[in-house]
Structure formats: structure tokens, C-alpha cells
Amino acid sequence: MRTTIHKLKGANMDIDLVTPQVDIVWTQDVCPWNAAEGTHEHRCAVKNVSICPYFRGVEHLDTLLCSYPVLIKKNT
């Protein structure tokens, strides 16, 4: 059976990579912008507030697309 994927506009969600690993059960990478500045201030998308200028979307399954211009250190 063929699966149809729809690209729908208007999603209103919160996405960040700042939750401490001890507070979640899934693996989460570190935001490269926060890592470069040694902060936890930057968020990918904040509901009704803002979208990071480097945020480029979400791929299946839960992979964020980011264009921040540095190498990303994976949380392993």
C-alpha cells in the first residue's frame, strides 16, 4: 500500500534541544548555537513566539534540520 505524506502549514509547536538528558528518556543532541556560546538560551521554535534563524524543519522521525555553521557534537 502506498503512503501519502502531506506537508501541512501552520504547525504551532515548541522545539528545543536544551532539556537536560537526565530529564528525558530519549537521546538528544546539543544545539550547536548554544554549544558555541556556552548557553541554553536558543530554541528552535517557541510556540507563538519565535523560530530560530537556523531552524530548517523536522524530518521523520524527530530529526531537526539546522543550518548553524559549525560542526555538531552528538550527545552519545
C-alpha positions in Angstrom: 0.0 0.0 0.0 1.3 3.4 -0.9 1.5 6.0 1.9 0.8 9.6 1.1 2.7 12.3 3.1 1.1 15.7 3.3 3.1 18.9 4.0 0.9 21.0 6.2 1.5 24.6 7.0 0.6 26.3 10.3 2.0 23.9 12.9 2.4 25.6 16.2 4.8 23.7 18.5 7.7 24.0 20.9 11.0 22.5 19.8 14.3 22.9 21.7 17.4 20.9 22.4 18.0 22.2 26.0 16.3 19.7 28.2 18.9 18.0 30.5 19.4 14.4 29.4 18.6 13.2 32.9 15.0 14.6 32.5 14.2 12.7 29.3 14.3 9.0 28.1 15.4 9.6 24.5 18.8 10.6 23.1 19.0 14.3 22.3 21.8 16.2 20.5 23.0 19.6 21.7 22.0 22.8 19.9 25.2 23.9 18.1 24.5 27.6 18.7 24.0 27.1 22.4 27.2 24.9 22.5 29.2 27.6 20.7 28.1 30.3 23.1 28.0 28.1 26.3 24.4 28.9 26.9 20.9 27.4 26.9 19.1 30.4 25.5 18.5 29.4 21.9 15.4 27.4 20.9 14.5 26.0 17.5 10.8 27.1 17.7 8.9 28.5 20.6 5.1 28.3 20.3 3.6 31.7 19.5 6.9 33.5 20.0 9.8 32.8 17.5 11.6 30.5 15.1 15.4 30.2 15.2 17.0 31.7 12.0 19.0 28.4 11.6 15.9 26.1 12.0 15.1 24.4 8.7 12.4 21.9 9.7 11.9 18.4 11.0 12.4 15.1 9.2 10.8 11.8 10.1 11.4 10.7 12.9 12.2 13.6 15.1 15.3 14.8 13.3 15.8 18.5 13.3 17.3 20.3 10.4 19.7 23.1 11.5 21.9 25.3 9.3 24.1 26.7 12.1 27.6 27.0 10.6 29.7 24.7 12.8 30.3 21.0 13.3 27.7 19.4 15.6 28.8 17.4 18.6 26.5 14.5 19.0 25.3 13.6 22.5 26.3 9.9 22.9 
